[in-house]
Amino acid sequence: MPRRLPPLNALKAFEAAARYESFTRAADELCVTQGAVSHQVKALEADLGLGLFKREHQRLVITETGRSYLTVRDALDRIADGTERLLRRQNTGVLTVSTSPNFAAKWLVHRLSRFAEAHPTVDLRVSASLHHIDFAREDIDLAIRHGDGIEPGLHVIRLCAEELFPVCSPKLLNGRKSLTSGDLKIAALLHVNDRQDWSRWLDAAGMTDIDVLRGPVLNQASMAIDAAVDGQGIALARTALAAWDLIGARLVRAFELALPVPYAYWIVCPKAAANLPKIVAFSQWLQLEAAADARQLTARARAGKRRKNA
């Protein structure tokens, strides 16, 4: 159902007149004529079908109805505050980015020196949090979010596509080209939050004799990946979070089978800020880094297939 909103100018005229209990002083603040303020307030009263003021001789007195309607002041304050924050961020070199702890730890922090070298005038601040930020109320310029990309009223760009697949340390291969189902019966399975992902993957692989209850359950994907790098077991990892360690050969894909995942990483910012130079610079840099990852991962996968077929 569409919102029923009165004209903003009428609300501004009402709020100022209520604050001063004077059309004249409200007109001075708004830099319009006293007649313009009176006309806006009368139009608002007509639209609402309610009286907001009593005109008593030379005095303007707000009604009880008018006082209850002054809740619009909070909305106007929020608009003003959001506008001030946006303009302040636009006119400074500070770029504040919000993302999840997992993405920050396994994807972003390793690359920050490259962004700093390319854009030395941007003062980058990274806030790692699971909190879903409100751009209008918080000093955040851009967010990297994991989800379906549906962000009403915001500017959204997909950063990278993802799959879910098993990874392990190269030392678990012990010189072999890949693991076997027998290895899954012995090695620890590293789980994230619950055991459902491993159950899904094993079902898709047709491996019905693996005990999915084995191995620790960790509450962060970055912890599972780090444990796999350390040789403590086999983890199911999403592409973006495993990319840095796969490219650096600290991890290998334990099996070729990958599951599709419904979510991806997205670059998100207010539409009004999408063309700011610092936002454009960081967004383009993120996309270049993700594209480079995709090329290197594809090259490594092809090389791995050639070795297996040799």
N, C-alpha and C positions, 0 to 999 in steps of 0.2 A: 504494500500500500504506500503511495507516495506521501512524503512529508508535507504537512500543511504549515508553511512558513510565511510570516508576514515580511514585507520589504525590509531590508537591513537598515536603510536610512530612517524608516519610521521607528524602528526599535532604538536606534541611536538617539533620535530626537526625544522619544519617550524617556529613555534612561537618563539623559542629561537634564531634561525638564523636571523629572522626579527628584533628582539629586539636588537641584537648586530651588525647586518649587518656583521656577521662573522661566518663562519662555525667552525672555530677553537675555538672561545670563546663559541659558543653554545655547541660544543663537550665537553669542560671542564665542563660546567654546568651539562650536561646530563651524564657525566662520560662514554663517548664512544669515539671512534676515529673520527677525522675530516672526514675521508672517509665514515664512517657510517652515519654521518649527511648529507653529500653531496648525498649519495645514497638514503636516505629516502626522501629528498627534491625532487630529480629528479623523484623518483617513484611517489610522490604526483603530481608533474607537469604533468607527463605522464597520470596519472589517471584522472586528471581534464582536460587535453588537453589545458593547459594554462601555460604561463611563470610567475613564481612568483618572480624570481630574474634575474638580469643581471649580468653576470660575466665580469667585466671590469678590465683587467690587474690583479692587486693584490687586487682589491676592489670588494665587493659584494654589489650590489645596488638593493633594493626592487623595484619592478614595481608598477604602480598604481593598477593593478589587485591584486598584492600581498597585498598592503595596504588595499584594500577593503575586502580582505579575512581575514584580522586580526580580524574580528569579532569572529573568533574561540577562541580568547583569553578569551572572556567572558565565553564561555562554559568550557574551561579548568580551569578558576578561580572558576567556580561553582563546578566542580568536585572536585577540591582541597579543597574548603571550606567545601563541604559536607563530604568529607573523614576526614578532620581534626575534624569536629564537632562530627562525629560518633566515632572516636578513643578517643576523649576527654571524651565523655560520657561513653565509655566503661571502661575507666581507673579511673573513680571516683565512689563514692557511691551515687551520686545524681541520683534520678529517677524522671523525670518530666513527668507527665501524663496530657493529655488534654481530657476533656469531656464536655458535655453540662451542662449548669446551672441546668436543671431539674434533670439529673442523679446525679450530684454532691450533690444537696440539698436533694433529696429524697432517694437515695440509698447509695452513697459512704461515705459521711462524718460521718454518724453514726457508721461506722465500722472501721474507720482508726486506732483507738487505738488497735484493734485486730491485724492489720497488723504490727504496730509498735512493739507490744510485741513479735510477731513471728520473725520479721526481724529488730532488733534494729540497724544494721549497714547500713541500707538503708535510705538515706536522701530523703524522699518523698516530692515532690512538686506537687500540683494539680492546674491546670489552667482550670477554668470553662469559656468556651467561645463557641459561635455558629460558630466561625471562623473555616473553614476547613483547618487544618494546612498542611504545606508542610514540610515533614520530612527532606528534603535535605537542607532547608534554615532556619529552626527554631530549637531551642534547646528543642525539644520534643522527648522523648524516646518511648512513647506508647500512643495510643489514644483509647478511648471507644466511638464508633460511633453508631448511630442509623440509620439503613438503610437496604439495601438488601445484604450486605456483599460482593459486587463486588468492589474490591479494587486492580486494576491491579498493579502488581509488589510489592505488600505488603503481609506480613504474616498475615492471618486472622483466628480467632477462634470465633465461635458463643458463646456468653456468656449465653443467655437464650432465650427461646421461650416466646411469649407473646400473651395475649388475651385482649380484651376490655370489661369491665363490670361495672355496676353501684356500687358505694360504698357510704356509709354514716356513720355518727357517730352512735354508739350504742344507744345513747339517743333518736335518732329519731324513733327507734323501740318501745320505751316506753314499754318494757317488752314483746313485741311480738317476734315471731320467724323470721318473715320477713315482708317486706312491701307489699302493694297491689297496683294495678293500681290506686286505689283511692288516695293513698298517692302521686302519681306522679302528680295528678291534683292540689294538694295543695302545696307541697314542691317546693322550688326553684330548677330549673335545672341549674347546674353549667356547663358552656360551655367553651371550649378551642378553641380560634381563630375564630371559626364560630359555627353554630348550626347543621352542617351536621352529626356529630357522633351521636348525640341524635336522629336525624331524622332516621338514619339507624337502630339504636337499637330499637326504637319504632316500626318501620315497621317490623323488624324481630320478635318482641314480639307480633305483632298483636294488638298493642294499638294505634288505629287510632284517638282516641278522646282526646289525650293529647295535650295541647297547647305548642308546642316546642319553641315558641317565648318568653316564660317566663324565667326569670333568667339572671344573668350577663354573659357577654362574657369576659373571661380572656385570656391573651396572653401567659401564661405559665401553663403547666400541673401541676407543683408543687403548684401554687397558687390555682388551683381548688381543689387539694387534701387537702391542708391545710384548705381551707374554709369548705370542707366536714368534716374534723376532728373537726372543730370548731362548727359543727352542723348547718351551714348556708344553707345547701341544699344537693342535691344528685349529685355526679360527675361521669362521665365516666372515668375510670382510666385504664391505661395499667398495666399489671402484675408487671413488675419490679419496677415501680415508686410507686405502692401502697403496695408492699410487706412488707416494714418495719412497716407501720402503721397497716396493717392487722394482722401481727404476734404479734404486741404489743397491739392488741385489741382496738386501737384508731379508727379503721375503721372496718366495716363489709360489706360483700357483700349484697347489698340490694335485688338483684334478682340473680337466678342461671344462667340465659341466658348470654352467653358471645359471642362476635363476634371475628372471626379471624382477625388478622392484618397482613399486608404484610411485615412489617419490624420487625427487632429484634435488640438487642444490640450486638456489635461485638468488640472483642479485636483486635487492629490493630497496627502493628509495621513494620519497615523495615525488609526484609528477612535476611539481614546481621546481624541484632541485635537480632533476635528471640531467639537465644540460649545463650545470655548473662545471667549470673546467676541472676542479679537483675530483668531482664525482665521475666525470667522463674518463679522466686519467686512470682512476683506480678500477673502474668497471672494465675498461679495455685491457688493463694489465691482468686482471683476474681471468678474463676470457683468453688472453694469449697464453697464460700459464696453463690453463685447463686444456687448451688445444695442443700445447706442447706435450703435456702428459699423455693425451690420447695417442699422439703419434708415436711416442716412445713405447707405450704399452703395446700398441699394435706391432711395432717392430720386434719387441721382445717375444711376443706370442708367436710370431712367424718364425723367429729363430729357434724357439723352443720346439715347434713342430718339425722343423728341419732336423734338429738333433734327434728327436724321437724316431724319425723315419730313416735316419742314416744307418 
